[in-house]
Amino acid sequence: MYCVRNVTEDLYWVGANDHRLALFENAYPIPRGVSYNSYLLTDEKTVLFDTVDWSGCRQLLENMAHVLDGRPLDYLVINHLEPDHAGSIEEILLRWPKVTIISNEKAFMLMRQFGFDVDSHQIVEVKEGDTFSFGKHVVTFVFAPMVHWPEVMVTFDTTNGVLFSADAFGSFGALDGKLFADEVNFDRDWLDDARRYLTNIVGKYGPHIRLILKKAGGILDQIKFICPLHGPVWRKDLLYFIQKYDLWGRYEPEQKGILMVYASMYGNTESAMQALASKLCDKGMTNIAMYDVSSTDVSQLISEVFKYSHMVLASVTYNLGIYPAMHNFLIDMKALNVQNRTIALVENGSWAIKSGDLIQKFLSEEMKNMTVLNERISIASSLHADKESELESLADAILDSMQ
């Protein structure tokens, strides 16, 4: 059975939803599933913008057959070659052997690497700024390298203001019928997944995000719809989401608040963090999120790092080093180019308290623009009442740094 929705008068969403996949890119948990968005334009010529993962190919074909209603497919525009979008290209070429493929040089290189038989079809290789007409619809191609593969481009329909944005402005989460961002409570139900998607997958490439935003800025008044390859389509309040991307691309926090992440073996370090959180709340700072680094997926932690302005990192000393899960978290932050945060440290150890110095060294030498507060709590095994004044001092120092 087909499952399609109108985006505009002659543009249709013909994609698929996936609730069976547990790990996106075999790395990121997606308990709400994911959508693979593909769009079909019915102008004088028919045009498919990107395909779907192989797992959704049958649904794509049923959707296309319904919309085409006997018409041939004339063009296939490929903006991004990652297999969750390109996985059905070969099947499209088999079903519509006369289709013309439109993409760029690097994309065609990747198609050949993946084994797609593109050279037996007519191809149109486009460059930055090229235009193409499908009838009344005229599109222009804008390159977006490293958002998040080197071949990525976006396609802008100058006729109806639709931006086919590839992986930009996407999100984890299956659509389940609700195609548009204004059909859901995006801030409540989707923003965290959108941030987790962007920051973990594209977070390293902040300058490239800013570059595509700069390019989009030149046509911002013309963009009426943003059609990403994952997640909802935007047709209202576009600036809301664009401004989020601007913050994430500049590594600036969304909120003034505190992310507290702890590594605790037997509960003593966690107990100290609970005491510190209580002090902070007593003093009026309640915008706090706390996570156990050992039991929280790192993609969630990275998303929260991009959200909050401040962090408290608490770790036991393990084999005279940083607790492994905390160390891995630091490495992930470095890999994703996290910067511009203020951090307080809590360290623990029963016979050698080393974790605080080692975390501070990592933050100072391996990362950019990370401010570590001078105040620190050092715990020998467990927190005792004699540390009350140090708790107060650290809470005050964190709050003072937020002014």
C-alpha positions as CSV (number, residue, x, y, z in Angstrom):
1,M,0.0,0.0,0.0
2,Y,1.4,3.4,-0.9
3,C,2.0,6.0,1.8
4,V,2.6,9.5,0.4
5,R,1.9,13.1,1.4
6,N,1.8,16.4,-0.5
7,V,4.6,18.9,0.3
8,T,3.3,21.4,-2.3
9,E,0.9,21.3,-5.2
10,D,3.1,19.0,-7.4
11,L,5.7,17.8,-4.9
12,Y,5.2,14.6,-2.9
13,W,7.0,12.9,0.0
14,V,7.4,9.3,-1.2
15,G,9.9,8.1,1.5
16,A,9.7,5.4,4.1
17,N,9.9,5.1,7.9
18,D,12.0,2.6,9.8
19,H,11.2,1.4,13.3
20,R,13.2,-1.8,13.0
21,L,16.7,-0.3,12.9
22,A,18.2,-0.2,16.4
23,L,21.4,1.8,15.7
24,F,21.6,4.5,13.1
25,E,24.9,4.1,11.2
26,N,25.3,1.1,13.5
27,A,26.4,3.6,16.2
28,Y,23.5,5.8,17.5
29,P,20.4,4.4,19.3
30,I,17.2,5.5,17.6
31,P,14.3,4.3,19.9
32,R,11.9,6.5,17.9
33,G,13.0,5.1,14.6
34,V,14.1,7.2,11.6
35,S,12.6,8.4,8.3
36,Y,14.2,8.1,4.9
37,N,12.9,11.1,3.0
38,S,12.6,11.0,-0.8
39,Y,10.6,13.6,-2.9
40,L,8.9,13.3,-6.3
41,L,8.2,16.3,-8.4
42,T,5.5,16.0,-11.2
43,D,6.3,18.8,-13.6
44,E,6.5,18.6,-17.4
45,K,9.2,16.1,-16.5
46,T,9.1,13.9,-13.4
47,V,11.9,14.1,-10.9
48,L,12.9,12.0,-7.9
49,F,15.1,13.8,-5.4
50,D,17.2,11.1,-3.7
51,T,16.2,7.6,-2.8
52,V,15.9,5.7,0.5
53,D,17.8,3.0,2.4
54,W,17.5,-0.5,0.8
55,S,15.2,-1.5,3.7
56,G,12.6,1.0,2.5
57,C,12.9,0.4,-1.2
58,R,9.7,-1.5,-1.6
59,Q,7.7,1.3,0.1
60,L,9.5,3.8,-2.1
61,L,8.6,1.9,-5.3
62,E,4.9,1.6,-4.2
63,N,4.8,5.3,-3.4
64,M,6.4,6.3,-6.7
65,A,4.0,4.1,-8.7
66,H,1.0,5.8,-7.1
67,V,2.3,9.3,-7.8
68,L,3.6,8.7,-11.3
69,D,0.3,6.9,-12.2
70,G,1.8,5.4,-15.4
71,R,4.2,8.3,-16.2
72,P,7.9,7.5,-16.7
73,L,10.5,8.8,-14.3
74,D,12.6,11.3,-16.3
75,Y,15.2,12.5,-13.8
76,L,16.9,11.3,-10.6
77,V,18.6,14.1,-8.6
78,I,21.2,12.7,-6.1
79,N,22.2,15.2,-3.4
80,H,24.0,12.7,-1.1
81,L,25.5,9.3,-1.6
82,E,25.4,7.8,1.9
83,P,23.7,4.4,1.6
84,D,20.7,5.3,3.8
85,H,19.7,7.6,0.9
86,A,21.5,6.1,-2.0
87,G,20.7,2.4,-1.2
88,S,17.9,2.2,-3.8
89,I,19.6,3.9,-6.7
90,E,20.3,0.7,-8.5
91,E,16.7,-0.5,-8.3
92,I,15.5,2.9,-9.7
93,L,17.9,2.5,-12.6
94,L,16.6,-1.0,-13.3
95,R,13.0,0.0,-13.1
96,W,13.4,3.2,-15.2
97,P,16.3,2.5,-17.5
98,K,15.8,5.8,-19.5
99,V,16.1,8.0,-16.4
100,T,18.7,10.8,-16.5
101,I,20.8,11.1,-13.4
102,I,21.8,14.6,-12.1
103,S,24.5,15.0,-9.6
104,N,28.1,16.2,-9.2
105,E,31.5,14.8,-10.0
106,K,32.3,13.5,-6.5
107,A,28.9,11.9,-6.2
108,F,29.3,10.1,-9.5
109,M,32.7,8.8,-8.3
110,L,31.0,7.4,-5.2
111,M,28.2,5.9,-7.2
112,R,30.8,3.9,-9.2
113,Q,32.6,3.0,-5.9
114,F,29.3,1.6,-4.6
115,G,28.8,-0.4,-7.8
116,F,25.9,1.5,-9.3
117,D,25.7,1.1,-13.0
118,V,25.4,4.8,-13.8
119,D,27.5,4.9,-16.9
120,S,24.9,2.9,-18.9
121,H,22.5,5.8,-18.3
122,Q,22.5,9.4,-19.3
123,I,24.1,11.6,-16.7
124,V,24.3,15.3,-16.1
125,E,27.2,16.5,-14.0
126,V,26.5,19.8,-12.4
127,K,28.7,22.4,-10.7
128,E,28.1,25.0,-8.0
129,G,25.5,27.5,-9.2
130,D,24.3,25.5,-12.2
131,T,20.5,25.6,-13.0
132,F,18.2,23.1,-14.6
133,S,14.6,23.3,-15.8
134,F,12.1,20.5,-15.5
135,G,9.3,22.6,-17.0
136,K,7.9,25.4,-14.9
137,H,10.3,24.4,-12.0
138,V,13.8,25.7,-12.2
139,V,16.4,24.4,-9.7
140,T,19.9,25.6,-8.8
141,F,22.6,23.5,-7.2
142,V,24.6,24.6,-4.1
143,F,27.5,22.5,-2.9
144,A,27.6,21.7,0.8
145,P,30.8,19.7,1.3
146,M,31.4,17.9,4.6
147,V,27.8,18.4,5.7
148,H,28.6,15.7,6.1
149,W,30.2,13.9,3.2
150,P,32.5,15.6,0.6
151,E,30.1,15.2,-2.3
152,V,27.0,16.7,-0.6
153,M,25.0,19.3,-2.4
154,V,21.6,20.9,-1.8
155,T,19.1,21.7,-4.5
156,F,16.9,24.8,-4.4
157,D,13.7,25.0,-6.4
158,T,13.5,28.7,-7.3
159,T,9.9,28.2,-8.5
160,N,8.3,27.2,-5.3
161,G,11.0,27.9,-2.7
162,V,11.7,24.3,-1.8
163,L,15.2,23.6,-0.4
164,F,16.2,20.0,-0.7
165,S,18.7,20.1,2.1
166,A,20.3,16.6,2.0
167,D,21.3,15.7,5.6
168,A,21.2,19.3,6.8
169,F,18.2,20.2,9.0
170,G,17.4,16.5,9.6
171,S,16.6,14.5,12.7
172,F,16.3,11.1,14.2
173,G,12.7,9.9,14.6
174,A,10.2,8.2,12.3
175,L,7.5,10.6,10.9
176,D,4.5,8.2,11.5
177,G,2.3,10.2,9.3
178,K,3.2,13.7,10.5
179,L,5.3,15.1,7.7
180,F,5.6,18.8,8.8
181,A,7.4,20.2,11.8
182,D,4.3,22.3,12.6
183,E,2.2,19.1,13.0
184,V,4.2,18.1,16.0
185,N,5.5,19.7,19.2
186,F,9.0,20.0,17.8
187,D,10.5,21.7,20.8
188,R,9.2,19.1,23.2
189,D,9.3,15.9,21.1
190,W,11.9,16.4,18.4
191,L,14.5,19.0,19.3
192,D,16.7,16.7,21.4
193,D,16.8,14.1,18.6
194,A,17.5,16.8,16.0
195,R,20.4,18.1,18.2
196,R,21.7,14.6,18.8
197,Y,21.5,13.8,15.1
198,L,23.4,17.0,14.1
199,T,26.0,17.2,16.8
200,N,27.1,13.6,16.7
201,I,27.1,13.2,12.9
202,V,28.1,16.7,11.7
203,G,29.3,18.3,14.9
204,K,32.9,18.1,13.9
205,Y,32.3,20.2,10.9
206,G,31.0,23.4,12.4
207,P,32.8,25.7,9.9
208,H,31.2,23.8,7.0
209,I,27.8,24.2,8.7
210,R,28.3,27.9,8.9
211,L,29.4,28.0,5.3
212,I,26.1,26.4,4.1
213,L,24.2,28.7,6.4
214,K,26.0,31.7,4.8
215,K,25.1,30.4,1.3
216,A,21.5,29.9,2.4
217,G,21.4,33.4,3.9
218,G,21.6,34.9,0.4
219,I,18.3,33.2,-0.5
220,L,16.7,33.1,2.9
221,D,13.8,35.3,1.9
222,Q,13.1,32.9,-1.0
223,I,13.1,29.6,1.0
224,K,9.6,28.5,1.8
225,F,10.1,24.9,2.6
226,I,13.1,22.9,3.9
227,C,13.0,19.3,2.8
228,P,15.7,17.2,4.6
229,L,16.5,13.6,4.1
230,H,15.5,12.6,7.7
231,G,12.8,14.0,9.9
232,P,10.1,16.6,9.4
233,V,9.7,19.1,6.5
234,W,9.8,22.8,7.5
235,R,7.2,25.2,6.1
236,K,6.7,27.5,9.1
237,D,9.1,29.2,11.6
238,L,12.1,28.3,9.5
239,L,14.3,30.7,11.4
240,Y,13.7,28.8,14.6
241,F,15.6,25.8,13.3
242,I,18.1,27.7,11.2
243,Q,19.1,29.6,14.4
244,K,19.7,26.3,16.2
245,Y,22.0,25.2,13.4
246,D,23.8,28.5,13.7
247,L,24.4,28.0,17.5
248,W,25.5,24.4,17.0
249,G,27.8,25.3,14.1
250,R,29.5,28.0,16.3
251,Y,29.7,25.6,19.3
252,E,27.7,28.1,21.3
253,P,25.3,26.8,24.0
254,E,21.5,26.9,23.6
255,Q,20.9,27.5,27.3
256,K,22.6,28.8,30.3
257,G,22.6,25.6,32.5
258,I,24.8,22.8,33.9
259,L,25.4,19.4,32.5
260,M,26.7,17.1,35.3
261,V,28.4,13.9,34.2
262,Y,29.9,11.5,36.7
263,A,31.9,8.2,36.7
264,S,31.1,6.4,39.9
265,M,32.0,2.8,40.7
266,Y,30.2,2.3,44.0
267,G,28.0,5.3,44.3
268,N,30.3,7.7,46.3
269,T,31.1,10.0,43.4
270,E,27.5,10.0,42.4
271,S,26.5,11.0,45.9
272,A,28.9,13.9,45.8
273,M,27.3,15.1,42.6
274,Q,23.9,14.9,44.1
275,A,25.0,17.0,47.0
276,L,26.5,19.6,44.6
277,A,23.4,19.7,42.5
278,S,21.3,20.3,45.7
279,K,23.6,23.2,46.6
280,L,23.2,24.7,43.1
281,C,19.4,24.3,43.2
282,D,19.3,25.9,46.7
283,K,21.1,28.9,45.2
284,G,18.6,29.2,42.3
285,M,20.2,27.3,39.4
286,T,17.7,24.5,38.6
287,N,18.5,24.1,34.9
288,I,20.6,21.0,35.6
289,A,20.9,17.7,33.8
290,M,22.8,14.8,35.4
291,Y,24.0,11.6,33.8
292,D,26.0,8.5,34.7
293,V,28.7,8.3,32.0
294,S,28.8,4.5,32.3
295,S,25.1,3.9,31.5
296,T,24.3,6.8,29.2
297,D,24.9,6.5,25.4
298,V,27.6,8.9,24.4
299,S,25.5,10.3,21.7
300,Q,23.1,11.6,24.3
301,L,25.9,13.1,26.3
302,I,27.3,14.9,23.2
303,S,23.9,16.3,22.5
304,E,23.6,17.7,26.0
305,V,27.1,19.2,25.8
306,F,26.0,21.2,22.8
307,K,22.9,22.3,24.8
308,Y,24.3,23.6,28.1
309,S,26.8,26.4,28.8
310,H,28.5,24.7,31.8
311,M,29.7,21.2,32.8
312,V,30.7,19.5,36.0
313,L,32.8,16.4,35.3
314,A,33.2,14.0,38.2
315,S,35.4,10.9,38.0
316,V,37.0,8.3,40.2
317,T,40.7,7.5,39.7
318,Y,41.1,4.2,37.9
319,N,44.5,2.5,37.5
320,L,46.0,5.9,38.3
321,G,44.1,7.3,35.3
322,I,40.7,8.7,34.3
323,Y,37.8,6.2,34.6
324,P,37.6,4.6,31.1
325,A,34.0,5.6,30.4
326,M,34.8,9.3,31.3
327,H,38.0,9.2,29.3
328,N,36.1,7.9,26.3
329,F,33.6,10.7,26.7
330,L,36.4,13.3,26.7
331,I,37.8,11.7,23.5
332,D,34.4,11.9,21.8
333,M,34.1,15.6,22.8
334,K,37.5,16.2,21.3
335,A,36.6,14.3,18.1
336,L,33.5,16.4,17.6
337,N,35.4,19.7,18.2
338,V,33.4,20.7,21.3
339,Q,34.6,24.1,22.6
340,N,33.5,27.2,24.4
341,R,32.4,25.6,27.6
342,T,33.1,26.3,31.3
343,I,33.9,23.2,33.4
344,A,34.2,22.4,37.1
345,L,35.9,19.2,38.3
346,V,35.2,16.7,41.1
347,E,37.7,13.9,41.6
348,N,37.8,10.8,43.8
349,G,40.3,8.2,44.8
350,S,41.0,5.9,47.7
351,W,44.8,6.0,47.7
352,A,45.8,8.1,44.7
353,I,43.6,11.0,43.6
354,K,44.7,11.7,40.0
355,S,41.6,12.0,37.9
356,G,41.1,15.8,38.3
357,D,44.6,16.7,37.2
358,L,44.4,14.3,34.2
359,I,41.0,15.6,33.1
360,Q,42.2,19.2,33.4
361,K,45.3,18.4,31.4
362,F,43.2,16.8,28.6
363,L,40.8,19.7,28.5
364,S,43.7,22.2,28.3
365,E,46.0,20.4,25.9
366,E,43.6,18.5,23.7
367,M,40.6,20.7,23.3
368,K,39.8,24.3,22.4
369,N,38.6,27.3,24.4
370,M,37.6,25.2,27.5
371,T,37.7,27.1,30.7
372,V,38.3,25.0,33.8
373,L,37.4,26.6,37.2
374,N,40.1,26.9,39.8
375,E,37.8,25.5,42.5
376,R,37.7,21.7,42.7
377,I,36.5,19.1,45.1
378,S,38.9,16.2,45.9
379,I,37.3,13.2,47.6
380,A,39.1,10.5,49.5
381,S,36.8,7.5,49.0
382,S,33.6,9.3,50.0
383,L,32.3,12.8,50.7
384,H,32.2,13.8,54.4
385,A,30.8,16.8,56.3
386,D,34.2,18.5,56.4
387,K,33.7,19.1,52.6
388,E,30.6,21.3,53.2
389,S,32.5,24.6,52.7
390,E,34.2,23.2,49.5
391,L,30.8,22.3,48.1
392,E,29.6,25.8,48.8
393,S,32.7,27.3,47.2
394,L,32.4,25.2,44.1
395,A,28.7,25.9,43.7
396,D,29.4,29.7,44.1
397,A,32.2,29.6,41.6
398,I,30.0,27.9,39.0
399,L,27.3,30.4,39.5
400,D,29.7,33.3,39.4
401,S,31.1,32.1,36.1
402,M,27.5,32.1,34.6
403,Q,27.1,35.8,35.2
